[in-house]
Amino acid sequence: MRVVVTRAAHQAEELAGPLRELGAEVILVPVIGIAPPADPGPLREAAARADEYDWIIFTSANAIRVFAAELTQSAAECKARVATVGAATRDAAGQHGFAVALTPEHYVAEALVEAFAGEDLNGRRILIPSAAVTRDVAAAELRKRGARVDVVEAYRNVVPAEAAERAGSVFREPYPQWVTFASSSAVDNLVRLIGPEPLRPVKIATIGPVTSDTVRKHGLRETAQASVHTVEGIVEAIREAAEPGEGNRR
C-alpha cells in the first residue's frame, strides 16, 4: 500500500515508521516547514516572564520545543501550570521537562476549554504560545470566562521550497492509495500547491475532526479519521479502513 505522509520533515518519521512496520510503502511529501516567528521579541518576553502566568497552554509539540528553548530557567522550574492539547503534545511537554497538569481527552481546542470547566479563571493569566496562523477558539472562550490571555507567535508554518514539485510528481498516475493529514495547515498547503482534483482518487486519513472539517472545506471527503487524535490513531484508522488486498493494487 502506498501512503503519503505530509508532516514536516523533522516529524514525518513518527508516522512513517509505524506505517512501514505494517508493510506500507511510505512516500514523504512534507508540505509544512517550521520557521522562526516574524518578530521573536514577544515570545522571548513571555518566556522570561513565564512564572507570572497561572497557566501555559501548548497545542503542539513545535510550540513546546520553541518555547522551552527561550526559557531562562529549566522547564521543571517553571511555576505556571501547564495544559496540553492531545497525548502527543503532553508527551512532548514531559520530554522537555514540563509537569503537565491538564490534558483533555480529545485533540481539539474546544475540549481544552471544557477541561477548564472546574477552574475559576476570573483574572487568571494564561499564555498560549502558538503558530502564527491558528484557530483562536481556546483564547476567545477563555477570555469570556474572565481569563487574561496572551497569545504569542512561537513559530510560523511555511511551505518548503521543493514541496510543489514533489507533490506534483506524487499525485498523478499511478496514484498512491492514501494520503495522511495531521493538521489543517497540511491540508490547506497541499491543496494550495496542487489543487483538490489530484486528491480525489486518493483516500484521505486525518488526525481528527478539525482536520476533517478542513478537508471538507476544500470539497473533499476523508475516508478515515483517527478516533484517538494522534499519529498512532491515524495508522490504526488506515489499518481498519483498508480493503483486503489494497496494497497489491497499482
N, C-alpha and C positions, 0 to 999 in steps of 0.2 A: 504494500500500500504506500503510495507517495503522498506525504503530508508536508505542507508548507508551514514553517514557523516564522512568524512576522515580528517576534520580540527583538528588542535591542540586542546587538551582538554580545554585549557583556552579560546578558541574562538568558540568551537563547538556549544554552545547554541544559538549563534546569527543566525545560520542556522537551528538548530534542532527545536527551539521554533516555528517559523512560519510554519514549516512542520507539527509539531504536531497539531497546530491550524487548519490545513486543514484536519486533520484526519489520517495522516500518522503514521505508526509505525517506529520510528527512531532508527536506530542501530548505535551506536557510535563506530567507528574504527579509533582512532587517529593514523595516520601514520607519523605525524610530531610532534616533540618536539622542544622547543626553549632552546638553551644553550648559555652561555656567549661566547664572542669571544675568540679564542685561545690565543690572546695577547690583553688585554684590553687597552694597552698603547696608540696606535694611536687614538682610539675612545675618550679616556679621553683628549688627547691633542687637538683634533679637537673641542671637546665641550668647552674646556677652551678658545679656540680662535674663538668661533662662530661668534663674532662680526666682525672679519676680513674678513668674506666671504660676497660676494654680494648676493648669493643665497644659500639656503639649499634645496635640493630635497629629499623628502620622497616618497618611493614607497610602503611602507607597514606600517600598524599600529604598528607592532612589532618594526620597526626601530624608530618610534616616541617615543614609550614608553621607550625604552632603552636609546635613545639619551637625552630625557628630564630628565631622572634620573641622567645623568652625567653633566648636565649644572651647572655652578657655579652661575647662576642667574636664575630668572624665565623666562619661555619661552616667556612671554609677553614683557620682556625687551630686547629680542634678536633683534639686529639691522638688521640682514640679512633678506632678503625677502624669503618667504617660498613658494615652489611649491610642489604639491602633485599629485600622480597618482591615480585617482579614487575617487569617492564620499566618500567611507568608510574611506579612508586614510585622506581625507580632514576633515571629521567629527572627526576622532581621533586626528588630529592636533589641532583642535579647542578645544576639551575637555582637552587637555594638556596645553592650553593657547597660542598656536601659532596663529598669524594672517596670514591666507593663502592668498597669492597674486595671485596665478595662479594654476588652475586645468584644465587639458584638458578634453574634452567631453568623450573620450574613455579611457578605462582602459588598455592602453598599453604604453610602453616606447616610441614608435615611435610617438604617439600622443603628448607626452610631448615635444619632440624635435620640432614638428610642432607648438606647442603653443608658443615657444620662437621665432617664425619667426620674430616678430616685434621688438625684443630686439637686441641691439648691444652688443654682447658677447665678443668682442675682448678684451682680457686682464682681463675679469671678473673672479673672483674667485668663484668657485662653489663646494659645499660639498655634497656628496651623501653617507649618512650612509646606509648600506645595509647588506643583508645576505652574508655569506662567499662565497657561490656559487650563482652567479646571472648573468643575461644577462647584457652584457656590452654595449648594443646598445646606450643608452642615453649618457653615458660618452664619448664614441667614437665619436658620432656625434657632441656633444657639443664642444669637442676638435677641431674638424675640423673647427668649426666656430670661433676659436680663444680663447675659454674659457680655463682657468686653472682649471682643475677638479681634486679634491681629492676624491677618493672612499675609505672609511674606513669600516672595518668589525665591524658591530654593534652587530651581533648575528650569531649563527650557527643553521641551521636546522638539527636536529638529528632524528633518528628513535627511538621511545620509546621501551624500553626493551621487553614489552609484546605484541608489535604490530604484530609480525609474528604469534604467537599462536592465537591471537584474529582474525586476518584476515583469517587465515586458517579455523577457526571454522565458519565463517560467509559466505564465498564464496564457498559454496557447497550446495548440495540438502538439503532442498528446497531453491533455490537461491532467494535473495532479488530482487525486481523489478528494483531498481535504485541504482546507486552509484554516489555521487557528488564529484566534484573536484574543489576547489577554488584556486589551484595553480599548476604549473607544477611540483613542488617538491613533491606534494602529489601523483601525477600520477607516477612519477619515483620511489618513495619509495614503493608504493603498488605493482607495477609490480616487483620490485626487491625482495619483500617479497614472493610473491605467483606466479609470472609469469603472462603472459597475458591470458592464457587459461581459468582460472576460472572467468575471467571478460567477456568473450564472451557471456554468456547467460544473462548478466545484461545490462540494459540500462544505458548509461552514460550521465550525465549532467555536463557541465563545466561553469566556470565563464566568459570565453571569448576566443578569437581566439588564443592567445598564449598557453593557457592550452589545447585547442582542438588540436593544432599542436602537442603538446607533446603526447596526446592520440594516434594520428595517427602514430607518430614515433614508437610506440610500436605495430603497426599492428592492432590497434583497431579503432573504429569509434564512435564519440559522437552522441547521439540521440537528444540532446537538448543543445543549447548554449545560455547563458543569453544575451539578447540584450542590457540590461543595466548591466554593468560589476560589479555587487555587489552580495552579498549573497541573497538579495531580488530578484535580477534578476534570480538567479538560481531557486528559489522557483517558480517564475512566469513561467519560461521556462518549468519546470516539469509539472506544472498545465496545461499549454497549450498543452503539448505533450502527456500527459497521456491519455490512451484509456479509454472509459467508462467501468466501472466495473473492471478496472485493479486491484484495491486494494482488490478485493474479491478473486483473484486467488492466490493459493499457489503452 
